[in-house]
Amino acid sequence: MKLSKLIIQKKEVARKALKNDIAAMKKRQLLKLRGKVIWEGNLKEMRSI
């Protein structure tokens, strides 16, 4: 395997790992909001649009 191909594969692995870490962090932040956000609106009305 050529060195350049190996470097590209390592970069892809690193990108995917960072993407997964960011997604997990966003999920944790959303879960922290659970029960803290007050709903204001009419769901029935919104669904009819």
PDB file with one MODEL, atoms N, CA, C and O in Angstrom:
MODEL        1
ATOM      1  N   MET A   1       0.845  -1.179   0.000  1.00  0.00           N
ATOM      2  CA  MET A   1       0.000   0.000   0.000  1.00  0.00           C
ATOM      3  C   MET A   1       0.890   1.241   0.000  1.00  0.00           C
ATOM      4  O   MET A   1       1.881   1.311   0.726  1.00  0.00           O
ATOM      5  N   LYS A   2       0.527   2.187  -0.803  1.00  0.00           N
ATOM      6  CA  LYS A   2       1.321   3.408  -0.901  1.00  0.00           C
ATOM      7  C   LYS A   2       1.127   4.254   0.357  1.00  0.00           C
ATOM      8  O   LYS A   2       0.076   4.215   0.996  1.00  0.00           O
ATOM      9  N   LEU A   3       2.145   5.000   0.687  1.00  0.00           N
ATOM     10  CA  LEU A   3       2.112   5.853   1.871  1.00  0.00           C
ATOM     11  C   LEU A   3       1.014   6.903   1.787  1.00  0.00           C
ATOM     12  O   LEU A   3       0.339   7.181   2.778  1.00  0.00           O
ATOM     13  N   SER A   4       0.832   7.487   0.602  1.00  0.00           N
ATOM     14  CA  SER A   4      -0.185   8.529   0.456  1.00  0.00           C
ATOM     15  C   SER A   4      -1.590   7.964   0.685  1.00  0.00           C
ATOM     16  O   SER A   4      -2.437   8.639   1.271  1.00  0.00           O
ATOM     17  N   LYS A   5      -1.838   6.764   0.240  1.00  0.00           N
ATOM     18  CA  LYS A   5      -3.141   6.132   0.440  1.00  0.00           C
ATOM     19  C   LYS A   5      -3.370   5.853   1.927  1.00  0.00           C
ATOM     20  O   LYS A   5      -4.485   6.010   2.426  1.00  0.00           O
ATOM     21  N   LEU A   6      -2.339   5.449   2.619  1.00  0.00           N
ATOM     22  CA  LEU A   6      -2.419   5.178   4.052  1.00  0.00           C
ATOM     23  C   LEU A   6      -2.708   6.460   4.829  1.00  0.00           C
ATOM     24  O   LEU A   6      -3.492   6.446   5.778  1.00  0.00           O
ATOM     25  N   ILE A   7      -2.093   7.545   4.440  1.00  0.00           N
ATOM     26  CA  ILE A   7      -2.317   8.839   5.094  1.00  0.00           C
ATOM     27  C   ILE A   7      -3.759   9.289   4.884  1.00  0.00           C
ATOM     28  O   ILE A   7      -4.395   9.788   5.812  1.00  0.00           O
ATOM     29  N   ILE A   8      -4.274   9.117   3.676  1.00  0.00           N
ATOM     30  CA  ILE A   8      -5.664   9.487   3.381  1.00  0.00           C
ATOM     31  C   ILE A   8      -6.616   8.667   4.247  1.00  0.00           C
ATOM     32  O   ILE A   8      -7.590   9.208   4.770  1.00  0.00           O
ATOM     33  N   GLN A   9      -6.353   7.381   4.403  1.00  0.00           N
ATOM     34  CA  GLN A   9      -7.213   6.527   5.217  1.00  0.00           C
ATOM     35  C   GLN A   9      -7.188   6.974   6.683  1.00  0.00           C
ATOM     36  O   GLN A   9      -8.224   6.980   7.348  1.00  0.00           O
ATOM     37  N   LYS A  10      -6.028   7.342   7.176  1.00  0.00           N
ATOM     38  CA  LYS A  10      -5.924   7.816   8.560  1.00  0.00           C
ATOM     39  C   LYS A  10      -6.714   9.104   8.755  1.00  0.00           C
ATOM     40  O   LYS A  10      -7.362   9.290   9.784  1.00  0.00           O
ATOM     41  N   LYS A  11      -6.658   9.996   7.761  1.00  0.00           N
ATOM     42  CA  LYS A  11      -7.403  11.249   7.843  1.00  0.00           C
ATOM     43  C   LYS A  11      -8.903  10.979   7.853  1.00  0.00           C
ATOM     44  O   LYS A  11      -9.641  11.628   8.593  1.00  0.00           O
ATOM     45  N   GLU A  12      -9.359  10.038   7.048  1.00  0.00           N
ATOM     46  CA  GLU A  12     -10.777   9.695   7.009  1.00  0.00           C
ATOM     47  C   GLU A  12     -11.235   9.119   8.345  1.00  0.00           C
ATOM     48  O   GLU A  12     -12.318   9.449   8.828  1.00  0.00           O
ATOM     49  N   VAL A  13     -10.420   8.269   8.933  1.00  0.00           N
ATOM     50  CA  VAL A  13     -10.754   7.692  10.243  1.00  0.00           C
ATOM     51  C   VAL A  13     -10.856   8.807  11.283  1.00  0.00           C
ATOM     52  O   VAL A  13     -11.775   8.815  12.102  1.00  0.00           O
ATOM     53  N   ALA A  14      -9.922   9.734  11.246  1.00  0.00           N
ATOM     54  CA  ALA A  14      -9.935  10.848  12.193  1.00  0.00           C
ATOM     55  C   ALA A  14     -11.167  11.724  11.989  1.00  0.00           C
ATOM     56  O   ALA A  14     -11.788  12.143  12.965  1.00  0.00           O
ATOM     57  N   ARG A  15     -11.533  12.009  10.735  1.00  0.00           N
ATOM     58  CA  ARG A  15     -12.728  12.819  10.438  1.00  0.00           C
ATOM     59  C   ARG A  15     -13.995  12.154  10.952  1.00  0.00           C
ATOM     60  O   ARG A  15     -14.846  12.804  11.559  1.00  0.00           O
ATOM     61  N   LYS A  16     -14.113  10.846  10.704  1.00  0.00           N
ATOM     62  CA  LYS A  16     -15.294  10.118  11.147  1.00  0.00           C
ATOM     63  C   LYS A  16     -15.372  10.078  12.670  1.00  0.00           C
ATOM     64  O   LYS A  16     -16.455  10.206  13.241  1.00  0.00           O
ATOM     65  N   ALA A  17     -14.238   9.902  13.323  1.00  0.00           N
ATOM     66  CA  ALA A  17     -14.218   9.889  14.789  1.00  0.00           C
ATOM     67  C   ALA A  17     -14.645  11.244  15.347  1.00  0.00           C
ATOM     68  O   ALA A  17     -15.424  11.303  16.298  1.00  0.00           O
ATOM     69  N   LEU A  18     -14.145  12.329  14.767  1.00  0.00           N
ATOM     70  CA  LEU A  18     -14.542  13.666  15.211  1.00  0.00           C
ATOM     71  C   LEU A  18     -16.033  13.908  14.970  1.00  0.00           C
ATOM     72  O   LEU A  18     -16.721  14.485  15.813  1.00  0.00           O
ATOM     73  N   LYS A  19     -16.518  13.467  13.828  1.00  0.00           N
ATOM     74  CA  LYS A  19     -17.934  13.634  13.507  1.00  0.00           C
ATOM     75  C   LYS A  19     -18.802  12.884  14.522  1.00  0.00           C
ATOM     76  O   LYS A  19     -19.820  13.405  14.978  1.00  0.00           O
ATOM     77  N   ASN A  20     -18.400  11.674  14.869  1.00  0.00           N
ATOM     78  CA  ASN A  20     -19.141  10.887  15.861  1.00  0.00           C
ATOM     79  C   ASN A  20     -19.087  11.543  17.234  1.00  0.00           C
ATOM     80  O   ASN A  20     -20.093  11.567  17.943  1.00  0.00           O
ATOM     81  N   ASP A  21     -17.944  12.068  17.617  1.00  0.00           N
ATOM     82  CA  ASP A  21     -17.811  12.742  18.912  1.00  0.00           C
ATOM     83  C   ASP A  21     -18.696  13.980  18.985  1.00  0.00           C
ATOM     84  O   ASP A  21     -19.333  14.233  20.008  1.00  0.00           O
ATOM     85  N   ILE A  22     -18.735  14.746  17.908  1.00  0.00           N
ATOM     86  CA  ILE A  22     -19.570  15.951  17.873  1.00  0.00           C
ATOM     87  C   ILE A  22     -21.046  15.577  17.967  1.00  0.00           C
ATOM     88  O   ILE A  22     -21.806  16.233  18.679  1.00  0.00           O
ATOM     89  N   ALA A  23     -21.455  14.529  17.256  1.00  0.00           N
ATOM     90  CA  ALA A  23     -22.852  14.083  17.305  1.00  0.00           C
ATOM     91  C   ALA A  23     -23.221  13.649  18.721  1.00  0.00           C
ATOM     92  O   ALA A  23     -24.305  13.974  19.205  1.00  0.00           O
ATOM     93  N   ALA A  24     -22.333  12.920  19.385  1.00  0.00           N
ATOM     94  CA  ALA A  24     -22.600  12.467  20.748  1.00  0.00           C
ATOM     95  C   ALA A  24     -22.685  13.658  21.706  1.00  0.00           C
ATOM     96  O   ALA A  24     -23.516  13.668  22.614  1.00  0.00           O
ATOM     97  N   MET A  25     -21.834  14.649  21.504  1.00  0.00           N
ATOM     98  CA  MET A  25     -21.854  15.837  22.352  1.00  0.00           C
ATOM     99  C   MET A  25     -23.170  16.596  22.178  1.00  0.00           C
ATOM    100  O   MET A  25     -23.748  17.062  23.160  1.00  0.00           O
ATOM    101  N   LYS A  26     -23.639  16.720  20.959  1.00  0.00           N
ATOM    102  CA  LYS A  26     -24.914  17.403  20.704  1.00  0.00           C
ATOM    103  C   LYS A  26     -26.071  16.665  21.366  1.00  0.00           C
ATOM    104  O   LYS A  26     -26.977  17.291  21.917  1.00  0.00           O
ATOM    105  N   LYS A  27     -26.044  15.334  21.314  1.00  0.00           N
ATOM    106  CA  LYS A  27     -27.095  14.547  21.959  1.00  0.00           C
ATOM    107  C   LYS A  27     -27.088  14.757  23.474  1.00  0.00           C
ATOM    108  O   LYS A  27     -28.144  14.889  24.092  1.00  0.00           O
ATOM    109  N   ARG A  28     -25.895  14.787  24.064  1.00  0.00           N
ATOM    110  CA  ARG A  28     -25.809  15.015  25.512  1.00  0.00           C
ATOM    111  C   ARG A  28     -26.342  16.394  25.881  1.00  0.00           C
ATOM    112  O   ARG A  28     -27.023  16.545  26.895  1.00  0.00           O
ATOM    113  N   GLN A  29     -26.034  17.401  25.063  1.00  0.00           N
ATOM    114  CA  GLN A  29     -26.533  18.749  25.329  1.00  0.00           C
ATOM    115  C   GLN A  29     -28.055  18.807  25.241  1.00  0.00           C
ATOM    116  O   GLN A  29     -28.701  19.473  26.050  1.00  0.00           O
ATOM    117  N   LEU A  30     -28.628  18.112  24.261  1.00  0.00           N
ATOM    118  CA  LEU A  30     -30.080  18.083  24.139  1.00  0.00           C
ATOM    119  C   LEU A  30     -30.725  17.370  25.320  1.00  0.00           C
ATOM    120  O   LEU A  30     -31.767  17.799  25.818  1.00  0.00           O
ATOM    121  N   LEU A  31     -30.108  16.285  25.765  1.00  0.00           N
ATOM    122  CA  LEU A  31     -30.668  15.550  26.899  1.00  0.00           C
ATOM    123  C   LEU A  31     -30.641  16.373  28.180  1.00  0.00           C
ATOM    124  O   LEU A  31     -31.496  16.188  29.046  1.00  0.00           O
ATOM    125  N   LYS A  32     -29.679  17.273  28.315  1.00  0.00           N
ATOM    126  CA  LYS A  32     -29.621  18.144  29.490  1.00  0.00           C
ATOM    127  C   LYS A  32     -30.822  19.085  29.545  1.00  0.00           C
ATOM    128  O   LYS A  32     -31.209  19.532  30.625  1.00  0.00           O
ATOM    129  N   LEU A  33     -31.410  19.386  28.396  1.00  0.00           N
ATOM    130  CA  LEU A  33     -32.560  20.290  28.327  1.00  0.00           C
ATOM    131  C   LEU A  33     -33.878  19.587  28.663  1.00  0.00           C
ATOM    132  O   LEU A  33     -34.899  20.246  28.861  1.00  0.00           O
ATOM    133  N   ARG A  34     -33.860  18.269  28.727  1.00  0.00           N
ATOM    134  CA  ARG A  34     -35.093  17.517  28.958  1.00  0.00           C
ATOM    135  C   ARG A  34     -35.774  17.963  30.251  1.00  0.00           C
ATOM    136  O   ARG A  34     -35.174  17.962  31.326  1.00  0.00           O
ATOM    137  N   GLY A  35     -37.031  18.339  30.116  1.00  0.00           N
ATOM    138  CA  GLY A  35     -37.824  18.773  31.263  1.00  0.00           C
ATOM    139  C   GLY A  35     -37.631  20.233  31.627  1.00  0.00           C
ATOM    140  O   GLY A  35     -38.296  20.725  32.539  1.00  0.00           O
ATOM    141  N   LYS A  36     -36.752  20.933  30.949  1.00  0.00           N
ATOM    142  CA  LYS A  36     -36.467  22.329  31.273  1.00  0.00           C
ATOM    143  C   LYS A  36     -37.097  23.306  30.291  1.00  0.00           C
ATOM    144  O   LYS A  36     -37.168  24.504  30.569  1.00  0.00           O
ATOM    145  N   VAL A  37     -37.553  22.809  29.150  1.00  0.00           N
ATOM    146  CA  VAL A  37     -38.133  23.669  28.133  1.00  0.00           C
ATOM    147  C   VAL A  37     -39.657  23.606  28.255  1.00  0.00           C
ATOM    148  O   VAL A  37     -40.242  22.524  28.287  1.00  0.00           O
ATOM    149  N   ILE A  38     -40.278  24.762  28.321  1.00  0.00           N
ATOM    150  CA  ILE A  38     -41.728  24.828  28.450  1.00  0.00           C
ATOM    151  C   ILE A  38     -42.333  25.008  27.066  1.00  0.00           C
ATOM    152  O   ILE A  38     -41.943  25.904  26.316  1.00  0.00           O
ATOM    153  N   TRP A  39     -43.298  24.141  26.734  1.00  0.00           N
ATOM    154  CA  TRP A  39     -43.952  24.189  25.432  1.00  0.00           C
ATOM    155  C   TRP A  39     -45.007  25.280  25.440  1.00  0.00           C
ATOM    156  O   TRP A  39     -45.826  25.370  26.354  1.00  0.00           O
ATOM    157  N   GLU A  40     -44.970  26.097  24.415  1.00  0.00           N
ATOM    158  CA  GLU A  40     -45.990  27.123  24.218  1.00  0.00           C
ATOM    159  C   GLU A  40     -46.490  26.995  22.795  1.00  0.00           C
ATOM    160  O   GLU A  40     -45.735  27.184  21.842  1.00  0.00           O
ATOM    161  N   GLY A  41     -47.752  26.676  22.657  1.00  0.00           N
ATOM    162  CA  GLY A  41     -48.308  26.540  21.321  1.00  0.00           C
ATOM    163  C   GLY A  41     -49.424  25.528  21.302  1.00  0.00           C
ATOM    164  O   GLY A  41     -49.726  24.885  22.308  1.00  0.00           O
ATOM    165  N   ASN A  42     -50.030  25.397  20.145  1.00  0.00           N
ATOM    166  CA  ASN A  42     -51.122  24.473  19.951  1.00  0.00           C
ATOM    167  C   ASN A  42     -50.672  23.420  18.954  1.00  0.00           C
ATOM    168  O   ASN A  42     -50.609  23.679  17.752  1.00  0.00           O
ATOM    169  N   LEU A  43     -50.362  22.244  19.450  1.00  0.00           N
ATOM    170  CA  LEU A  43     -49.841  21.181  18.597  1.00  0.00           C
ATOM    171  C   LEU A  43     -50.864  20.749  17.552  1.00  0.00           C
ATOM    172  O   LEU A  43     -50.508  20.476  16.405  1.00  0.00           O
ATOM    173  N   LYS A  44     -52.115  20.687  17.942  1.00  0.00           N
ATOM    174  CA  LYS A  44     -53.170  20.285  17.007  1.00  0.00           C
ATOM    175  C   LYS A  44     -53.236  21.257  15.826  1.00  0.00           C
ATOM    176  O   LYS A  44     -53.377  20.847  14.673  1.00  0.00           O
ATOM    177  N   GLU A  45     -53.133  22.541  16.134  1.00  0.00           N
ATOM    178  CA  GLU A  45     -53.163  23.561  15.086  1.00  0.00           C
ATOM    179  C   GLU A  45     -51.934  23.477  14.184  1.00  0.00           C
ATOM    180  O   GLU A  45     -52.048  23.628  12.967  1.00  0.00           O
ATOM    181  N   MET A  46     -50.765  23.239  14.768  1.00  0.00           N
ATOM    182  CA  MET A  46     -49.545  23.141  13.979  1.00  0.00           C
ATOM    183  C   MET A  46     -49.581  21.949  13.044  1.00  0.00           C
ATOM    184  O   MET A  46     -49.089  22.033  11.919  1.00  0.00           O
ATOM    185  N   ARG A  47     -50.152  20.843  13.488  1.00  0.00           N
ATOM    186  CA  ARG A  47     -50.216  19.640  12.662  1.00  0.00           C
ATOM    187  C   ARG A  47     -51.171  19.785  11.490  1.00  0.00           C
ATOM    188  O   ARG A  47     -51.016  19.099  10.481  1.00  0.00           O
ATOM    189  N   SER A  48     -52.157  20.666  11.607  1.00  0.00           N
ATOM    190  CA  SER A  48     -53.138  20.813  10.552  1.00  0.00           C
ATOM    191  C   SER A  48     -52.639  21.669   9.389  1.00  0.00           C
ATOM    192  O   SER A  48     -53.285  21.729   8.343  1.00  0.00           O
ATOM    193  N   ILE A  49     -51.509  22.321   9.563  1.00  0.00           N
ATOM    194  CA  ILE A  49     -50.969  23.206   8.511  1.00  0.00           C
ATOM    195  C   ILE A  49     -50.358  22.399   7.404  1.00  0.00           C
ATOM    196  O   ILE A  49     -49.853  22.964   6.434  1.00  0.00           O
TER     197      ILE A  49
ENDMDL
END
